[in-house]
Amino acid sequence: MSNFREIPVLERPREKAIRFGLDTLSNDELIAVLIGTGTKQESVLELAHKINSQSNGLSNLFNVPYEALLDINGIGPVKALILSACFELCNRYLKTFYGDSGTVSTLDIYNRYALKMRQKDKELFALVVLNRRRQIIHEEFLYVGSETHVACQPKEIIRKVMLHNGNYFYMIHNHPSGDCIPSKEDVNLTTQVKVLANQLSVRLLDHIIVGDTGFYSFSEYEECVKLAPNL
């Protein structure tokens, strides 16, 4: 990893977050914002990367106890407490939002992405991968398109699911027009992905289309579900 001082100021985690938003930061960069500083031996990004790597994934990171954080070279009581407090808030949120089981539904996924996708000027496509217990193990914005179209590759979507050892997955994208009714391309994509998924024994739980005031669910409703504008 490059020397932290060699990174342009505006590309450093804190400055990048302020300028472009926290959602533009990688997991390492978000951890770096939390811990604030590195050590004489490691930059804050190198230390953040070590924390992220040792936990082997966000789901495990949120369950790392305070004492285990202290065992990481470069993490003192203050940094460990800040991280532990953040992890506790995340776990409380997940229990409140999804229930103690951690399982998610179509409505949960919509609520998770609605604010990020509604009233955008480009189509965005996100993939949410779940394990055998239907708990989220990976999620990412996979494609960014134009005002009227986003080009998605069914084989790449399935490859991502398999790469993260997923058993189930959701697809979700928005319509900048505000109308959540699926296009012919949306229907074709859903059909193609379902066929590929079945061949590899993974399951598409739903393809959700986000509109201005609601969403369309392929698997649950087969209609546009209207929600309050503030959701």
Backbone torsions as a table, in degrees:
resi	resn	phi	psi	omega
1	MET	NA	142.8	-177.1
2	SER	-67.4	154.1	173.6
3	ASN	-59.6	134.3	-175.0
4	PHE	-59.3	-35.5	-178.6
5	ARG	-67.7	-19.9	179.7
6	GLU	-81.8	-13.6	178.9
7	ILE	-77.2	127.8	178.1
8	PRO	-53.1	142.7	-174.7
9	VAL	-52.5	-45.3	-176.0
10	LEU	-71.9	-8.7	178.1
11	GLU	-102.4	0.8	177.1
12	ARG	-76.7	152.4	-171.2
13	PRO	-50.0	-51.0	-177.1
14	ARG	-64.5	-48.0	-178.5
15	GLU	-65.7	-38.2	178.9
16	LYS	-64.7	-40.5	179.6
17	ALA	-64.0	-43.3	-179.1
18	ILE	-66.8	-39.7	-175.5
19	ARG	-79.0	-41.1	-172.1
20	PHE	-115.8	-11.0	-178.8
21	GLY	103.1	149.5	-178.1
22	LEU	-62.5	-28.0	-177.2
23	ASP	-70.8	-8.3	177.2
24	THR	-89.8	-8.4	-176.7
25	LEU	-86.1	147.3	173.5
26	SER	-75.5	170.7	177.5
27	ASN	-60.0	-41.9	177.6
28	ASP	-60.2	-42.1	-178.4
29	GLU	-67.7	-36.4	177.9
30	LEU	-65.5	-41.8	176.8
31	ILE	-64.0	-38.1	178.8
32	ALA	-61.9	-38.7	177.4
33	VAL	-62.3	-39.6	-178.6
34	LEU	-67.3	-46.5	-175.2
35	ILE	-81.9	-19.8	170.0
36	GLY	82.0	-54.2	-175.6
37	THR	-136.6	160.1	175.5
38	GLY	-99.2	-149.5	178.1
39	THR	-124.9	-179.4	177.0
40	LYS	-65.4	-28.9	-177.5
41	GLN	-89.7	-29.9	-175.1
42	GLU	-133.1	138.6	174.9
43	SER	-71.1	167.0	-179.9
44	VAL	-61.8	-33.3	178.0
45	LEU	-71.6	-37.7	177.8
46	GLU	-66.6	-40.1	178.4
47	LEU	-66.9	-41.4	178.4
48	ALA	-63.0	-41.2	178.9
49	HIS	-62.9	-38.4	179.4
50	LYS	-64.8	-42.3	178.5
51	ILE	-62.2	-46.1	-178.5
52	ASN	-65.0	-42.0	-178.0
53	SER	-68.1	-41.8	-177.4
54	GLN	-68.1	-26.1	-179.9
55	SER	-83.0	-18.5	177.2
56	ASN	58.3	51.0	175.2
57	GLY	118.0	150.2	-176.8
58	LEU	-61.6	-39.3	-178.5
59	SER	-61.4	-34.8	177.2
60	ASN	-78.5	-36.3	-178.9
61	LEU	-58.0	-42.5	-177.8
62	PHE	-66.3	-13.9	-178.7
63	ASN	-108.4	7.1	177.5
64	VAL	-71.8	122.3	-178.6
65	PRO	-72.2	160.1	179.9
66	TYR	-53.4	-44.6	-177.1
67	GLU	-63.1	-36.0	179.4
68	ALA	-69.5	-34.6	176.8
69	LEU	-64.1	-37.1	179.4
70	LEU	-64.9	-24.2	179.9
71	ASP	-75.6	-12.9	179.0
72	ILE	-80.8	123.6	-178.8
73	ASN	-60.6	123.1	-179.1
74	GLY	105.7	-9.9	178.5
75	ILE	-107.1	110.5	177.8
76	GLY	-94.5	-176.0	-177.7
77	PRO	-56.7	-40.6	-177.0
78	VAL	-68.1	-49.1	178.6
79	LYS	-61.9	-41.9	-180.0
80	ALA	-63.1	-38.4	-179.7
81	LEU	-68.9	-40.3	178.4
82	ILE	-62.2	-46.5	179.4
83	LEU	-64.0	-43.7	-179.5
84	SER	-62.4	-40.3	178.4
85	ALA	-63.9	-41.1	178.2
86	CYS	-63.8	-44.4	-179.7
87	PHE	-63.1	-40.0	-179.7
88	GLU	-64.6	-41.4	177.0
89	LEU	-61.7	-42.7	179.1
90	CYS	-61.8	-44.5	-179.6
91	ASN	-65.8	-38.5	177.9
92	ARG	-66.1	-39.6	178.5
93	TYR	-61.9	-46.9	-178.2
94	LEU	-62.3	-39.9	179.2
95	LYS	-66.6	-37.5	179.9
96	THR	-72.2	-40.6	-173.8
97	PHE	-80.1	-40.4	-175.3
98	TYR	-110.9	-9.5	-174.5
99	GLY	90.9	166.4	-175.6
100	ASP	-63.7	-26.0	-177.7
101	SER	-72.5	-21.3	-179.1
102	GLY	79.4	-1.8	-179.6
103	THR	-74.1	156.0	-175.8
104	VAL	-125.9	158.6	178.2
105	SER	-121.9	176.2	176.1
106	THR	-57.4	-43.8	-179.9
107	LEU	-64.4	-37.1	177.1
108	ASP	-61.0	-45.1	-179.2
109	ILE	-65.3	-41.7	177.1
110	TYR	-59.1	-49.2	179.9
111	ASN	-60.5	-33.2	-178.8
112	ARG	-67.8	-32.0	-173.1
113	TYR	-114.0	-9.0	-173.2
114	ALA	-56.2	-49.9	-177.0
115	LEU	-66.4	-27.5	-179.4
116	LYS	-80.0	-20.5	-172.7
117	MET	-115.2	-25.1	-177.0
118	ARG	-66.9	142.2	174.1
119	GLN	56.5	36.1	173.3
120	LYS	-93.8	155.8	-177.9
121	ASP	-91.6	1.5	176.6
122	LYS	-134.7	152.7	175.5
123	GLU	-77.3	131.9	178.1
124	LEU	-118.3	142.5	-180.0
125	PHE	-125.7	124.7	-179.7
126	ALA	-118.3	149.0	177.5
127	LEU	-119.9	131.2	177.9
128	VAL	-121.8	119.2	-175.4
129	VAL	-105.0	136.4	-178.0
130	LEU	-124.0	155.3	178.0
131	ASN	-87.4	-169.5	-176.7
132	ARG	-63.2	-28.0	178.7
133	ARG	-89.9	10.2	179.2
134	ARG	60.8	42.6	173.3
135	GLN	-108.6	143.0	-178.2
136	ILE	-66.6	126.8	176.1
137	ILE	-118.1	-15.4	177.9
138	HIS	-162.6	144.6	174.2
139	GLU	-153.1	146.5	179.2
140	GLU	-162.5	154.4	169.7
141	PHE	-81.5	113.6	-171.2
142	LEU	-91.1	-33.7	-177.5
143	TYR	-140.4	147.9	171.0
144	VAL	-124.3	128.2	-176.0
145	GLY	-115.4	-148.9	-179.4
146	SER	-103.4	-165.8	179.1
147	GLU	-68.3	-25.7	-173.5
148	THR	-124.1	-1.8	-172.3
149	HIS	-158.4	144.1	169.6
150	VAL	-132.6	125.4	-177.0
151	ALA	-85.4	113.4	-178.7
152	CYS	-114.8	140.9	179.4
153	GLN	-105.9	110.4	-178.5
154	PRO	-52.1	-42.6	-178.6
155	LYS	-64.8	-36.3	179.0
156	GLU	-69.5	-37.7	178.0
157	ILE	-61.6	-47.7	179.6
158	ILE	-66.3	-37.1	178.6
159	ARG	-60.0	-40.4	179.2
160	LYS	-64.8	-41.3	179.0
161	VAL	-61.3	-46.0	-179.4
162	MET	-67.9	-36.2	-179.6
163	LEU	-59.2	-35.4	-178.1
164	HIS	-99.5	18.1	176.3
165	ASN	55.7	40.6	-179.0
166	GLY	-80.7	152.3	174.4
167	ASN	-109.0	-29.1	179.1
168	TYR	-136.2	162.5	176.3
169	PHE	-160.1	157.5	173.7
170	TYR	-117.3	146.7	168.4
171	MET	-114.2	141.0	178.1
172	ILE	-145.9	133.1	175.2
173	HIS	-146.3	167.0	-175.7
174	ASN	-111.2	161.5	171.2
175	HIS	-117.0	107.9	179.7
176	PRO	-56.0	-23.4	178.6
177	SER	-67.0	-19.2	-178.5
178	GLY	94.2	-14.5	179.8
179	ASP	-88.1	123.5	-175.9
180	CYS	-92.6	3.8	178.1
181	ILE	-67.6	132.4	-176.4
182	PRO	-68.3	147.1	174.4
183	SER	-87.2	173.4	177.1
184	LYS	-61.4	-37.2	178.5
185	GLU	-64.8	-38.1	178.3
186	ASP	-62.9	-41.9	179.6
187	VAL	-65.2	-44.1	179.9
188	ASN	-63.0	-43.5	179.6
189	LEU	-60.6	-46.6	-179.2
190	THR	-60.0	-43.7	-179.9
191	THR	-63.5	-46.3	-179.0
192	GLN	-63.4	-42.9	-179.3
193	VAL	-66.1	-40.6	178.3
194	LYS	-59.6	-43.8	-179.4
195	VAL	-61.9	-48.1	-180.0
196	LEU	-64.0	-41.5	-179.2
197	ALA	-62.3	-44.6	-179.8
198	ASN	-62.0	-34.3	179.5
199	GLN	-65.7	-27.7	-177.1
200	LEU	-109.1	13.0	175.1
201	SER	61.0	35.3	168.3
202	VAL	-118.8	161.3	-171.4
203	ARG	-128.3	128.5	171.4
204	LEU	-79.8	113.9	-178.7
205	LEU	-77.8	-34.5	179.3
206	ASP	-171.5	154.3	169.3
207	HIS	-118.3	117.9	-173.0
208	ILE	-110.7	132.9	176.4
209	ILE	-112.6	123.6	-177.0
210	VAL	-92.8	126.5	173.5
211	GLY	-111.9	-170.5	-177.0
212	ASP	-69.1	-35.9	-175.6
213	THR	-128.5	16.5	179.8
214	GLY	179.3	-163.5	-178.6
215	PHE	-147.8	161.9	175.0
216	TYR	-111.4	130.8	177.6
217	SER	-113.6	121.7	178.6
218	PHE	-68.2	-38.9	-170.6
219	SER	-93.2	-30.7	-172.9
220	GLU	-98.4	-42.8	-170.6
221	TYR	-112.6	-33.9	-173.5
222	GLU	53.9	30.8	176.0
223	GLU	-156.2	167.7	180.0
224	CYS	-82.0	119.0	-178.5
225	VAL	-91.8	121.5	-178.5
226	LYS	-88.5	129.6	178.6
227	LEU	-123.5	162.0	177.4
228	ALA	-61.7	141.4	-176.4
229	PRO	-58.1	-24.5	-175.7
230	ASN	-87.5	1.8	179.4
231	LEU	-78.0	NA	NA
